């Protein structure tokens, strides 16, 4: 298959996106529009100046701009418009199902009510399913650089909206904030029926992945690329089928890998790990779902079967219902057959 054919396959197959921070989908144009509407002053005087600042050398350098940009989000309408903009981009990439992270602490510490955030996002998700055919789930995340007590208070607020949440996650600055810091609040979340996931092994060491598995009892590892440094952990992940929500373009923009050609996604896939492709914070890292697929397929010379496997992994690793998964898997098989590619 030619590169053009591989890209056509990528564009056509149904996918699930399991690692997307909805605040990280806030494009500069919409950010400036919301800031003007809400009377919020931004540090940058133009869209071009803001984009020029996207020269990240670490996770923290990205987060500094990420949190500043979130200041433009004030009203329910703002969260709705941001979410709908992402869903339209996802639908255009044949993302059939998405599981969004949101960071309420980013907003509540600015005096924005939890209800304002979740109401705007949830209304957009409902409209996205009805108008675009994109099913979805919502995962509330704790900011790991904040205290356990702050996470506990956030969980209290989240549980008032339990019916709109499928899971609980852990994100923000990884270094110096191990998963064990949040073991007790994750137990509370699990006891309430929330499915746990956690960022681990992006900038943090393989030990953080062990902690996420053993102490947080996660159902997915978000990122997890540093697992390769620990052969026993790699074997454990392969044997258990634990999904990894890998974000290739993000990893390069945040200097986890210097170049995409150095990325270990293909090696992990060949080692039997359940790897998926995702966009992370696409407004900041230069690409939504298909852009990530195209880039990694080109850089790592992925075979058509690899592309189909990655898409299938995303569907089976999702928290969608069994019926929804089967519908997507049936469509994946049909598209793969059309391209002459094995779907299993």
N, C-alpha and C positions, 0 to 999 in steps of 0.2 A: 504494500500500500504506500502511495506517495504521501508526502507531508500534507498536501492539499486534501487527500482522501482521509487521513487521520483527523485533520481539523473538521472535516465534514461529519465524520463519525461522532466526534466530541460534541459538535453543535446539535446533533440529532438525538443523542441518547437522553433519556430521562435521568435526573439526578436528584439526590437530596443534599442539602447543605446543612452541615451539623456544627459549623464553627463560624458564626457570623455575629459580631458585636454590632447591634443596630446603631448605636451612637457612632460607630466607626464607618457607617455608610453615609454619613452626613457630608455631602459634597460641598466644596467651598462656595459654589454659586448659591445653593440653598442656605448655607450657613450665613452668608452675607444678606440674603433676602430676609431671613428670620431676624437677624440682628437689627436690621433697619426697621422692620415692622415692630420690634419689641423695644427699640430704643437702647440697644446694648452696644457699647463700644468694643470693637475688636482691636487687638494689638497690631493687626496688619491692615493696611489701607486699601488693599485690592485683592481680588482673587489671585492675580498673578504673584503678588508678594507672598501670599499664604502658601501657594504651591511651591514657590521657591524655597520656602522654609522646610519642605519635606525632604531634608537631607539627614536622615536619622543615622546615628551610630550606635544606638542601643535601644532597648525597650523603654528606658526612662526618658530618653530624648523624644521619643514618639509620644509617650503619655503626657508630657508637659503640654504639647500642642493639642492633643486629644481632649484633655480636660478643659483647656481654654476655649476650644471650639464648642464644647457642650454648653457653655454659658448662654448661647443663643437660644437654647431650648427653654421656653418658659410656660407655654400654654398647651393644653391638650391638643389643639390643632397643630402645633409644631411637631409633637411626637407622631401624630397621625401622618402628616405630610412626609416626614422623614421615612417612616416605615413604608408608606405606599410607594415612595420613590425607589426604595430598595426592592420591593416586591415586583415592581415593573421590570427592573433590571434582571432580577432572578428569573422571572417568567420568560424573558427574551432569551435567556440562556438554557431554556428547558429544565430549569430547576422546578421539579414538581412538588417538592416538600422541603420545608426549611424549619430549622429549630434555632430561634433567635436567643442570644444572650442580651440582657439589659442590666445596667448598673444603677440601681435606684440611689445608692449612696452618693453618686456623682451629682444627683439632683436634689435629694433631700437636704444635703448639707448646705445647699444654696437657698433653702427655704421653699423648694418646690414640693408639693404634696405627692406622696407615693401614688395616690389615686390619679393625679393628673398624668403621671407618667404611664401607668399601666392602662388607664382608660384610653389614652390616645393610641398606644401601640395595639391594644386588643381590638379596638374598632377597625384599625387598618388591616389587621390579620383576618378579621371576619370578612371585610370587603374584598381582600385579596383572594380569599378562597372562592367567594361568590363570583367575582368579576374576572379573575385571572386563572382560576383553577389550581392555585398554589395552596396546598394544605400546610399547616404550621403548628408548631408548639412553642411555648415560651419558657425560658429558663432564667430564673433570677440569680444574679451573681453577687458574691461578696468581694469587696475590694480588699485584697490580702495585705496591703500596706496599712490598713486601718486595724483597729483593735478587735479582738474577739467579742468584746461587749457591744461594739458597734454592729458587728455581724448579727449578734443575738437580737438586737433591737430591730434590725432590718428583717430578720426572719419573722419576728412578731408581726410586723406590718404585712409581710408577704402572705402569711397564713390567713390573713383576713380576706385574701383573694385566692385562696387555695384552688378554687375551681378553674382558674385561668392559667394555672402553672403546671408544667409537667415535671420540672426538675430544678435543681439548685447547682450552681457552679462557683468556681473560684478563679479570679483573674487579677489583673494589675501586676505590679512589680513583683517578680518572682524571687529575686535574690534577697536572701535574708528573711524570707517569709515562708517557711516550710509549711506543707499541708497540716502537719501535726498541730499547728497553732489553732486550727479550726475543727479539730476532731469532735469536740462536744457539740458544737452548733450543727455540724453535719449529721451527727446522730439524731438530734432533734428533727432535722429536716427529713431524714430517712424514716423516722418513726411516724411522721405526718404523711408519708407516702410519696414524697418528692424523690425523683430519681437523681442520684448524685453523679456529677462530672467535675473535672478539675483540670486547670492548666498545670502542667508539670513537665519538666524536661525540655523546656525551650531554652531559657538561659540558666535555669536551675539544674542541679546535678541529677544523675539517675536515682539517687536516694530519694528525691522528691517524688519520683514515680512510684517507688516502693511504698512510700508513705501514703500516697493517694490511693493505692490499691488496698493496703492493709489497714489504714486508720480511717480513711474516708469511705472506703468500700465503693469506689466509683464504678460506674457502668461504662464509662469511656474516659480515655486520657486525651486531653486537648493538647496538641503539639506532640510531645513525647519523642522528639527526634534524637535526644541525647541518650535514649535507651541503648543505642548502638555501642555506647562505651562500656556496657555491662552485659557480657555474653549470657550470663544466667538470667538476667532480666529479659533479654531478647527471647530466650527459649521459653520463659514463662508467658510472655505476651503472645507468642505464636501458639503455644499449647492451649491457652485459655480462649484464644480468639478475641482478646480485648481490643476493641476498636481504637485507633489513633486518628484524631482529626487534624491532619497535617495541612499547613498553609504555606505553600512553596514561595510565592512572591513575598509574603510577609517575612519569611525567614531570611531572605536575601536583603530586603530593605532594612531589617533590624540587625544585620551583620551576624546572624547565627551561622550562615554560610556566606563566604565571600562572593561566590558565583553560583548560579543555579546548576551549572554542570557539576558542582561538587555536592549537590544535595543527595541525601541518602534515601530518598523515597523509594527508588527502584530497588535498592539493596534490601530495604525492609520488606518490600513487597515480595521479592524473591525468597526472602527468609521465612515467608509464610505468615507475616503479620497482616492484620486486618486494617490496612491503610485506606484512608479516604482523603480526597482533595477538597479544600475549602478556601474562602477568600479572606477570612479574619476581619480586617478593617479596610475594605476595598477602596474607600474614598482616599485613603492615605497611602496605600501600598500599590496602587496602579493597576488594579484588575479585579473584576468580579469572577464568577465561577469559571466561565469558559476561557477567560484570559489566563487563569491559573493552569487549567488543563492544557491549553495550547502551549504555554511556555514550558511546562515541565515535560510534556511529550516531546517537544523539540530538543530540549537540553539533555534529556536522559534517554532519548531514542526509544521511547515506549512503543511496544507492539500494540496492534489493535486489541489483542486479548487483554493486555494490561489495562487499557482504557476501559474496556467493558468490566473488568474485575473491580477497578476503582469505583465505577458507578454502582455496580452491584453491592459492593461493600457499604457504600453510603446509604443505600436503601435498607439493607438488612440491619445496619447499626443504628438506624433511626429509632425514635420512640413512637413512630406512627403505628396505627392499628394493623393487625394482621391482614385485614382486607385491603387496606390502603397499600401496604407493602406489596401484596400480591399483584394488585393492579399495576403498580410501577414496574415490578419484575417482569410481568407479562409483556408490557410495552418495551422494556429493555431487550427482551429476547427477540421480539419482532423486529426492532431496529437493527440489532446485531445480525440477525439472519439476513436482513435486506442488504447489509454491507458484507455478507459472507464471512462473518466473524463468529466464532463460538461464543455462546453466552454463558457457559458454565465451565 
